[in-house]
Amino acid sequence: MVRKGIAVLLAVLTALCGAASAFGLAGPSEKEEVVYGNLGRDGNTEKIYVVNLFQKQKNIVDYGDYESVRNMTSLDKITQKGDKITLNTEDETVYYQGEVKNGQLPWDIRIAYYLNGRKARPETLAGNSGDLEIRIDVEENQDADSDFFENYALQVTAALDMETCENIEAPGATAANAGGSKQLTWTLLPGTEKRLTLTAKVKDFEMDSISFNGVRMEMDVDVDSSQMTEKFDQLANAAAAIDSGAKKLSSGAASLAKGTKDMKEGVDSAAKKVEKSEKKLKAASKLGPASQEVKNAAGNLSTGIGQIKEAATYQAFKQQMAANGLDLDALQAGNREMLSTLQSLEQVIPAQYQGQVAKAKQLLQGNLSAVSGMEQYLQGLAASVAQAESGSRAFSENYGEFDKAIQNLVDQMEDLDFSAINQLTDGAEALAAGSAQLEKGGETLAGATGKLQGKTAGMGAEAEQTIHDMLSELTGGSSQVSSFVSPKNTNVKGVQFIIKTKPIEIPESEPPKESQEAELSLWQKFLALFQ
């Protein structure tokens, strides 16, 4: 008996251990969740319950903070202990429903109704007519798990009876005809907060429930971003080329600025020399009258020599010359002055006249020598007078030609225009100023293109990462699916939200009491006596 008792005890313990292994030690079962939300007509949450789906699982372990649970598939008993739910079943597919305690939907939904421009309570709209506006505000519920708002798209659907509603407008909605109703659907991407508006002219207004269906964004999107990123790479290469060109431009502008500065200094120096030359040319304008005087003196000299023949002494010669209007001393002084003037103008007189100037200087020097020699000749040798007369005559004749050249040179120097040097000076100054501005502009441009190159470098890789991040947001972000009811449920394949408001309906009128009584049979009236 003792051995049999021990055997029975071992069998019981084995069964208990198996049960513990099935329920106590097993992890949460794989499942899907469908979250149902009942809203008031204004969008306030009234009730939330979850339908959990399990397939091909015998020993089910689940978690959730429920007010109550109900097996929707069979009569198998559901055990609820705290937030732990267990179920042993032979069914291939099992549904059980749990009413959630203090549940929070991911979306905060507010619905406002306006009739003829005035806000109206939805309870009073049924059966009314006029211009209707419905505003649906969808925002994130800060008290709910943010994972659902950030990763689930929300489809909002409203339907209006086209027999009682016309001029229906719903910006941003997709419109479709479903039977006799106009079905309007908005799709909000994950993480979107938005106000939706619906307007219509209504008569005897009624409206079915507004539905909000939330599903996880799962899109198999294969985007070839190479074409887009290639353009960014081309932009980066172009920016680098522009930067290189801007640096070369800046360097060239700096060289130009230095060159124009040097040129301006050279032009200023030339202007100063021209100014000095202009003063000398003004002095040279006296050359014409002086040459004319020399020419006249040469003629007088030739005439006077004939008279010198009659006088043997130099003093008599001078007197005779003075009587004839020629002061030899003054003549010599004039010759010396003329010679000095010609010597000072050698640097500015054109090359084609240099020979004549040299000849004039030679003649002037010869004139001085002639006068001096005449004194010696007249005092020492009377025979030299005849020779002096011949030389004087030759001088007078040659100087006439030279005087023509001198007068022509004076006329040409008077025609010289030095105003162009002033224009050149002004132009050089403007060019230097412009080159300096160009140099500064080149430096600024080079700095800007350097920044542009820095900003565009690696833009292709950044754009590709941005595209990847955007697609990740649109496709639902992380692959891990969270449970709506409990974080302990770590084996959830999918969660779906089905949320509806109460419809707006015209209440049905109750039949008259007497008509109800008239419809009762005799037996029913008899039974009514005992109620």
C-alpha positions as CSV (number, residue, x, y, z in Angstrom):
1,M,0.0,0.0,0.0
2,V,2.8,2.4,0.9
3,R,4.5,1.7,-2.5
4,K,1.2,2.3,-4.3
5,G,0.8,5.6,-2.4
6,I,4.2,6.7,-3.3
7,A,3.6,5.8,-7.0
8,V,0.3,7.8,-7.0
9,L,2.1,10.8,-5.3
10,L,4.9,10.7,-7.9
11,A,2.3,10.6,-10.7
12,V,0.5,13.6,-9.2
13,L,3.8,15.5,-8.9
14,T,4.7,14.7,-12.4
15,A,1.3,16.0,-13.7
16,L,1.7,19.1,-11.6
17,C,5.2,19.7,-13.0
18,G,3.9,19.2,-16.5
19,A,1.2,21.8,-15.9
20,A,3.8,24.1,-14.4
21,S,6.0,23.6,-17.5
22,A,3.0,24.3,-19.7
23,F,1.8,27.4,-18.0
24,G,4.2,28.7,-15.3
25,L,7.5,28.3,-17.1
26,A,6.4,28.9,-20.7
27,G,6.8,32.4,-22.3
28,P,4.0,34.4,-23.7
29,S,2.2,32.8,-26.7
30,E,2.4,34.1,-30.2
31,K,-0.7,36.1,-31.0
32,E,-2.4,38.9,-32.9
33,E,-4.3,41.7,-31.3
34,V,-7.3,43.6,-32.6
35,V,-8.1,46.7,-30.5
36,Y,-11.7,47.9,-30.6
37,G,-12.5,51.4,-29.4
38,N,-16.0,52.8,-28.8
39,L,-16.1,56.5,-29.0
40,G,-18.8,59.0,-28.2
41,R,-20.0,61.2,-31.1
42,D,-17.6,63.9,-29.8
43,G,-14.7,61.5,-30.0
44,N,-14.3,60.8,-26.2
45,T,-13.3,57.2,-25.5
46,E,-16.1,55.2,-23.8
47,K,-14.9,51.6,-24.0
48,I,-11.8,49.7,-25.1
49,Y,-11.7,45.9,-25.6
50,V,-9.1,43.7,-27.3
51,V,-9.7,40.5,-29.2
52,N,-6.7,38.2,-29.0
53,L,-6.1,35.6,-31.7
54,F,-4.0,32.4,-31.2
55,Q,-3.4,29.7,-33.8
56,K,-2.2,26.1,-33.4
57,Q,-1.3,26.5,-29.7
58,K,-2.6,24.2,-27.0
59,N,-1.3,25.8,-23.8
60,I,-1.8,29.6,-24.2
61,V,-0.1,32.1,-21.9
62,D,-1.0,35.8,-22.3
63,Y,-0.9,39.0,-20.3
64,G,-3.3,41.9,-20.0
65,D,-4.9,44.2,-17.4
66,Y,-8.6,43.3,-18.1
67,E,-11.8,44.0,-16.3
68,S,-13.1,40.7,-17.7
69,V,-12.3,38.1,-20.3
70,R,-14.5,35.9,-22.5
71,N,-13.7,32.9,-24.7
72,M,-15.2,33.7,-28.1
73,T,-14.3,30.3,-29.7
74,S,-15.3,27.5,-27.3
75,L,-16.3,26.6,-23.8
76,D,-12.8,26.1,-22.7
77,K,-12.1,27.8,-19.4
78,I,-9.9,30.9,-19.3
79,T,-8.0,31.4,-16.1
80,Q,-7.2,35.0,-15.1
81,K,-4.8,35.6,-12.3
82,G,-3.7,39.2,-11.9
83,D,-2.6,40.2,-15.4
84,K,-1.8,36.6,-16.4
85,I,-4.2,34.8,-18.7
86,T,-3.9,31.0,-19.3
87,L,-6.0,28.7,-21.5
88,N,-5.7,25.0,-22.4
89,T,-7.5,24.1,-25.6
90,E,-7.6,21.7,-28.5
91,D,-8.9,24.2,-31.0
92,E,-6.7,25.2,-33.9
93,T,-7.8,28.8,-33.7
94,V,-8.8,30.6,-30.5
95,Y,-10.2,34.0,-29.9
96,Y,-10.8,35.6,-26.5
97,Q,-12.0,39.1,-25.7
98,G,-10.8,41.2,-22.8
99,E,-12.2,44.5,-21.7
100,V,-9.3,46.8,-20.9
101,K,-9.0,48.7,-17.6
102,N,-8.1,52.4,-18.0
103,G,-7.1,51.9,-21.6
104,Q,-5.6,54.8,-23.6
105,L,-5.9,54.9,-27.4
106,P,-2.8,56.2,-29.2
107,W,-4.8,59.0,-30.8
108,D,-6.6,61.8,-29.1
109,I,-9.7,62.4,-31.2
110,R,-12.0,65.4,-30.9
111,I,-15.0,65.9,-33.1
112,A,-17.0,69.2,-33.3
113,Y,-20.2,69.8,-35.3
114,Y,-21.5,73.1,-36.7
115,L,-24.9,73.7,-38.2
116,N,-25.5,77.0,-40.1
117,G,-22.3,78.4,-38.6
118,R,-23.1,77.6,-35.0
119,K,-21.6,74.9,-32.9
120,A,-24.2,72.1,-32.1
121,R,-24.3,69.1,-29.9
122,P,-24.3,66.0,-32.0
123,E,-27.3,64.6,-30.0
124,T,-29.4,67.5,-31.4
125,L,-28.3,67.2,-35.1
126,A,-30.4,64.2,-36.0
127,G,-33.3,65.2,-38.3
128,N,-32.1,68.8,-38.7
129,S,-31.4,70.5,-42.0
130,G,-29.0,73.2,-43.1
131,D,-25.3,73.8,-43.8
132,L,-23.3,71.2,-41.8
133,E,-19.6,71.3,-41.0
134,I,-17.7,68.5,-39.1
135,R,-14.2,69.1,-37.7
136,I,-12.2,66.1,-36.7
137,D,-9.0,66.9,-34.8
138,V,-6.5,64.0,-34.5
139,E,-3.5,64.5,-32.2
140,E,-1.1,62.3,-30.2
141,N,-2.4,61.0,-26.9
142,Q,0.4,61.9,-24.5
143,D,-0.8,59.3,-22.0
144,A,-0.6,56.4,-24.4
145,D,2.4,54.4,-25.7
146,S,4.0,56.6,-28.3
147,D,5.2,53.6,-30.4
148,F,1.7,53.2,-31.9
149,F,1.3,56.9,-32.8
150,E,4.8,57.0,-34.4
151,N,4.5,53.7,-36.3
152,Y,0.9,53.3,-37.2
153,A,-1.1,54.9,-40.0
154,L,-4.6,56.0,-39.3
155,Q,-7.4,55.7,-41.8
156,V,-10.4,57.9,-41.1
157,T,-13.7,57.1,-42.9
158,A,-17.0,59.0,-42.9
159,A,-20.1,58.2,-45.0
160,L,-23.0,60.5,-45.9
161,D,-26.3,59.5,-47.5
162,M,-26.4,61.2,-50.9
163,E,-30.2,61.4,-50.8
164,T,-30.1,63.6,-47.8
165,C,-26.7,65.3,-48.3
166,E,-25.4,67.3,-51.2
167,N,-22.5,69.7,-52.0
168,I,-20.2,67.4,-50.0
169,E,-16.7,68.8,-49.6
170,A,-13.9,67.0,-47.8
171,P,-10.4,68.5,-48.5
172,G,-7.7,65.8,-48.6
173,A,-10.1,62.9,-48.6
174,T,-10.5,60.2,-51.2
175,A,-14.2,60.0,-52.2
176,A,-15.9,56.9,-53.4
177,N,-19.5,55.9,-54.0
178,A,-20.7,53.0,-51.9
179,G,-24.3,52.1,-52.6
180,G,-26.2,55.3,-52.0
181,S,-23.5,56.8,-49.7
182,K,-20.6,59.0,-50.4
183,Q,-17.7,57.5,-48.6
184,L,-14.8,59.8,-47.6
185,T,-11.5,58.5,-46.5
186,W,-8.5,60.3,-45.1
187,T,-5.1,58.6,-44.5
188,L,-2.8,60.0,-41.9
189,L,0.8,58.7,-42.0
190,P,2.6,57.7,-38.8
191,G,3.3,60.6,-36.4
192,T,0.8,62.9,-38.1
193,E,-1.5,65.4,-36.3
194,K,-4.1,67.0,-38.4
195,R,-7.6,68.7,-38.5
196,L,-10.0,67.1,-41.1
197,T,-13.0,69.0,-42.3
198,L,-16.2,67.8,-43.9
199,T,-19.0,70.2,-45.2
200,A,-22.3,69.4,-46.8
201,K,-25.8,70.8,-47.2
202,V,-28.0,68.3,-45.3
203,K,-31.7,67.5,-44.9
204,D,-33.2,65.4,-42.2
205,F,-29.6,64.7,-41.2
206,E,-28.5,61.2,-40.2
207,M,-25.0,59.7,-40.2
208,D,-23.3,56.4,-39.8
209,S,-20.4,55.9,-37.4
210,I,-17.1,57.7,-38.2
211,S,-14.5,55.0,-38.2
212,F,-10.8,55.2,-37.4
213,N,-8.7,52.2,-38.5
214,G,-5.1,52.1,-37.3
215,V,-2.6,49.7,-38.9
216,R,1.1,49.4,-38.7
217,M,2.8,50.8,-41.8
218,E,4.5,47.9,-43.5
219,M,5.5,48.7,-47.1
220,D,8.0,46.8,-49.2
221,V,9.6,49.8,-50.8
222,D,12.7,49.4,-53.0
223,V,13.9,52.8,-53.9
224,D,16.9,53.3,-56.2
225,S,18.4,56.4,-54.7
226,S,21.5,56.3,-57.0
227,Q,20.0,58.6,-59.6
228,M,19.2,61.2,-56.9
229,T,22.4,60.9,-55.0
230,E,24.3,61.0,-58.3
231,K,23.0,64.5,-58.9
232,F,24.2,65.5,-55.4
233,D,27.6,64.1,-56.2
234,Q,27.6,66.2,-59.5
235,L,26.6,69.2,-57.5
236,A,29.5,68.6,-55.0
237,N,31.9,68.2,-57.9
238,A,30.6,71.4,-59.5
239,A,30.9,73.2,-56.2
240,A,34.5,72.1,-55.9
241,A,35.3,73.3,-59.5
242,I,33.6,76.6,-58.7
243,D,35.6,76.9,-55.5
244,S,38.9,76.2,-57.5
245,G,37.9,78.8,-60.1
246,A,37.0,81.3,-57.5
247,K,40.4,80.9,-55.8
248,K,42.1,81.4,-59.1
249,L,40.0,84.5,-59.8
250,S,40.9,85.8,-56.3
251,S,44.6,85.2,-57.0
252,G,44.3,86.9,-60.5
253,A,42.4,89.8,-59.0
254,A,45.1,90.3,-56.4
255,S,47.7,90.3,-59.2
256,L,45.6,92.7,-61.2
257,A,45.2,95.0,-58.3
258,K,49.0,95.1,-57.7
259,G,49.6,95.7,-61.4
260,T,47.2,98.5,-61.6
261,K,48.6,100.1,-58.5
262,D,52.1,100.0,-60.0
263,M,50.7,101.3,-63.3
264,K,49.0,104.2,-61.5
265,E,52.3,105.1,-59.8
266,G,54.0,105.0,-63.2
267,V,51.3,107.2,-64.8
268,D,51.6,109.7,-61.9
269,S,55.4,109.9,-62.4
270,A,54.9,110.4,-66.2
271,A,52.3,113.1,-65.5
272,K,54.9,115.0,-63.4
273,K,57.5,114.7,-66.1
274,V,55.0,115.9,-68.7
275,E,54.1,118.8,-66.4
276,K,57.8,119.8,-66.3
277,S,58.1,119.4,-70.1
278,E,55.1,121.5,-70.6
279,K,56.8,124.3,-68.6
280,K,59.9,123.9,-70.8
281,L,57.8,124.1,-73.9
282,K,56.2,127.3,-72.7
283,A,59.8,128.6,-72.4
284,A,60.5,127.3,-75.9
285,S,57.7,129.5,-77.2
286,K,60.2,132.4,-76.9
287,L,62.5,130.6,-79.4
288,G,60.6,131.9,-82.4
289,P,60.9,135.7,-81.6
290,A,64.6,135.1,-80.6
291,S,65.3,133.4,-83.8
292,Q,63.6,136.2,-85.7
293,E,65.8,138.6,-83.9
294,V,68.9,136.6,-84.8
295,K,67.8,136.5,-88.4
296,N,67.4,140.3,-88.5
297,A,70.7,140.7,-86.7
298,A,72.4,138.5,-89.2
299,G,71.1,140.7,-92.0
300,N,72.2,143.8,-90.2
301,L,75.5,142.1,-89.6
302,S,76.0,141.5,-93.3
303,T,75.2,145.2,-94.0
304,G,77.4,146.4,-91.3
305,I,80.4,144.5,-92.5
306,G,80.5,146.6,-95.6
307,Q,80.7,149.6,-93.4
308,I,83.4,148.0,-91.3
309,K,85.6,148.0,-94.3
310,E,85.8,151.7,-93.9
311,A,86.9,151.5,-90.4
312,A,90.0,149.7,-89.3
313,T,89.6,149.7,-85.6
314,Y,87.2,147.6,-83.6
315,Q,85.9,150.5,-81.7
316,A,85.0,152.4,-84.8
317,F,83.4,149.2,-86.0
318,K,81.3,149.0,-82.9
319,Q,80.3,152.6,-83.2
320,Q,79.4,152.2,-86.8
321,M,77.4,149.1,-85.9
322,A,75.6,150.9,-83.1
323,A,74.8,153.8,-85.4
324,N,73.2,151.2,-87.7
325,G,71.2,149.8,-84.8
326,L,73.2,146.8,-84.0
327,D,74.7,146.6,-80.5
328,L,77.4,143.9,-80.8
329,D,77.4,143.4,-77.0
330,A,73.7,142.8,-77.0
331,L,74.0,140.6,-80.0
332,Q,76.6,138.5,-78.2
333,A,74.4,138.3,-75.1
334,G,71.4,137.3,-77.3
335,N,73.5,134.6,-79.0
336,R,74.6,133.2,-75.6
337,E,71.0,133.2,-74.4
338,M,69.8,131.5,-77.5
339,L,72.5,128.9,-77.2
340,S,71.6,128.3,-73.6
341,T,67.9,127.9,-74.5
342,L,68.7,125.4,-77.3
343,Q,70.8,123.4,-74.9
344,S,68.0,123.2,-72.3
345,L,65.5,122.1,-75.0
346,E,67.6,119.2,-76.4
347,Q,65.7,116.6,-74.4
348,V,62.2,117.6,-75.6
349,I,62.8,118.6,-79.2
350,P,61.8,115.8,-81.6
351,A,64.6,113.7,-83.1
352,Q,64.0,114.9,-86.6
353,Y,64.9,118.4,-85.5
354,Q,68.0,117.6,-83.5
355,G,70.3,118.0,-86.5
356,Q,68.9,121.5,-87.2
357,V,69.2,122.4,-83.5
358,A,72.8,121.3,-83.5
359,K,73.4,123.3,-86.6
360,A,71.8,126.3,-85.0
361,K,73.9,125.9,-81.9
362,Q,76.9,125.7,-84.1
363,L,75.9,128.8,-85.9
364,L,75.2,130.6,-82.7
365,Q,78.6,129.6,-81.4
366,G,80.1,130.6,-84.7
367,N,78.3,133.9,-84.4
368,L,79.8,134.5,-81.1
369,S,83.2,133.5,-82.4
370,A,82.7,135.6,-85.5
371,V,82.0,138.7,-83.4
372,S,85.0,138.0,-81.2
373,G,87.1,137.3,-84.2
374,M,86.0,140.5,-85.9
375,E,87.4,142.4,-83.0
376,Q,90.7,140.7,-83.3
377,Y,90.7,140.8,-87.1
378,L,89.7,144.5,-87.2
379,Q,92.4,145.4,-84.7
380,G,95.1,143.1,-86.0
381,L,94.5,142.4,-89.6
382,A,92.5,144.6,-92.0
383,A,92.5,141.8,-94.5
384,S,90.3,139.8,-92.3
385,V,87.4,142.2,-92.8
386,A,86.8,140.9,-96.3
387,Q,86.7,137.4,-94.9
388,A,84.4,138.4,-92.1
389,E,82.1,140.1,-94.6
390,S,81.9,136.8,-96.6
391,G,81.2,134.8,-93.4
392,S,78.5,137.2,-92.3
393,R,76.8,137.0,-95.6
394,A,76.9,133.2,-95.5
395,F,75.6,133.2,-91.9
396,S,72.7,135.5,-92.9
397,E,71.8,133.3,-95.8
398,N,72.0,130.0,-93.8
399,Y,70.2,131.3,-90.8
400,G,67.3,132.2,-92.9
401,E,66.7,128.5,-93.6
402,F,67.3,127.7,-90.0
403,D,64.9,130.3,-88.9
404,K,62.2,128.7,-91.0
405,A,62.9,125.4,-89.2
406,I,62.8,127.1,-85.8
407,Q,59.4,128.8,-86.7
408,N,58.0,125.5,-87.9
409,L,59.2,123.7,-84.7
410,V,57.6,126.4,-82.5
411,D,54.3,126.0,-84.4
412,Q,54.4,122.2,-83.9
413,M,55.1,122.6,-80.1
414,E,52.2,124.9,-79.8
415,D,49.9,122.2,-81.3
416,L,51.0,119.7,-78.7
417,D,48.0,118.6,-76.4
418,F,49.0,117.4,-72.9
419,S,45.4,117.0,-71.7
420,A,45.4,113.3,-72.6
421,I,47.9,112.7,-69.8
422,N,45.2,113.9,-67.3
423,Q,42.7,111.5,-68.7
424,L,45.2,108.7,-68.5
425,T,45.8,109.6,-64.9
426,D,42.1,109.7,-64.0
427,G,41.6,106.3,-65.8
428,A,44.5,104.7,-64.0
429,E,43.1,105.9,-60.7
430,A,39.6,104.5,-61.5
431,L,41.2,101.2,-62.7
432,A,43.2,100.9,-59.5
433,A,40.1,101.5,-57.4
434,G,38.1,99.0,-59.4
435,S,40.9,96.4,-59.2
436,A,41.0,96.8,-55.4
437,Q,37.2,96.2,-55.2
438,L,37.6,93.2,-57.5
439,E,40.3,91.8,-55.2
440,K,38.0,92.2,-52.2
441,G,35.1,90.6,-54.2
442,G,37.4,87.8,-55.2
443,E,38.3,87.1,-51.6
444,T,34.7,87.1,-50.6
445,L,33.7,84.9,-53.4
446,A,36.5,82.4,-52.6
447,G,35.4,82.3,-49.0
448,A,31.7,81.7,-50.0
449,T,32.6,79.0,-52.5
450,G,34.8,77.4,-49.9
451,K,31.8,77.2,-47.6
452,L,29.7,75.9,-50.5
453,Q,32.2,73.1,-51.1
454,G,32.2,72.3,-47.5
455,K,28.4,72.1,-47.4
456,T,28.1,70.1,-50.6
457,A,30.9,67.6,-49.9
458,G,29.4,64.3,-48.9
459,M,25.9,65.5,-49.8
460,G,25.2,62.4,-51.8
461,A,25.8,60.1,-48.8
462,E,23.8,62.4,-46.5
463,A,20.9,62.4,-49.0
464,E,21.0,58.7,-49.3
465,Q,20.8,58.4,-45.4
466,T,18.0,60.9,-45.3
467,I,16.0,58.9,-47.9
468,H,16.6,55.8,-45.9
469,D,15.5,57.5,-42.7
470,M,12.3,58.9,-44.4
471,L,11.5,55.4,-45.8
472,S,12.0,53.9,-42.4
473,E,9.5,56.4,-40.9
474,L,7.0,55.6,-43.7
475,T,7.4,51.9,-43.4
476,G,6.9,51.8,-39.6
477,G,10.3,52.1,-38.2
478,S,11.5,49.2,-36.1
479,S,10.4,45.7,-36.9
480,Q,9.4,44.9,-33.3
481,V,5.7,44.9,-32.8
482,S,4.5,46.1,-29.3
483,S,1.5,44.7,-27.5
484,F,-1.2,47.2,-26.8
485,V,-2.3,45.5,-23.5
486,S,1.0,44.5,-21.8
487,P,4.8,44.8,-22.5
488,K,5.0,41.2,-21.2
489,N,3.6,40.0,-24.4
490,T,6.8,39.8,-26.4
491,N,5.6,37.5,-29.1
492,V,3.0,39.7,-30.9
493,K,2.8,39.3,-34.7
494,G,0.4,42.2,-35.3
495,V,-1.8,44.9,-33.7
496,Q,-4.8,46.5,-35.4
497,F,-7.1,49.3,-34.2
498,I,-10.8,49.5,-35.1
499,I,-12.3,52.6,-33.6
500,K,-15.9,53.9,-34.2
501,T,-18.1,56.7,-33.0
502,K,-21.8,56.3,-32.2
503,P,-24.0,57.0,-35.2
504,I,-26.3,60.0,-35.4
505,E,-29.8,58.6,-35.9
506,I,-33.3,59.8,-35.9
507,P,-35.0,57.9,-33.1
508,E,-37.8,55.6,-34.1
509,S,-41.2,56.6,-32.8
510,E,-42.8,54.1,-30.5
511,P,-46.2,52.6,-31.6
512,P,-49.3,53.6,-29.7
513,K,-49.9,51.6,-26.5
514,E,-53.4,50.6,-27.6
515,S,-52.1,49.3,-30.9
516,Q,-49.7,47.1,-28.9
517,E,-52.5,45.7,-26.9
518,A,-54.6,45.1,-30.0
519,E,-51.9,42.9,-31.3
520,L,-51.9,40.6,-28.2
521,S,-53.5,37.3,-28.5
522,L,-56.0,36.0,-26.0
523,W,-53.4,33.7,-24.5
524,Q,-50.9,36.6,-24.2
525,K,-53.6,38.7,-22.4
526,F,-54.2,35.8,-20.1
527,L,-50.5,35.5,-19.3
528,A,-50.3,39.3,-18.8
529,L,-52.6,39.0,-15.8
530,F,-50.0,37.1,-13.9
531,Q,-47.1,39.5,-14.7
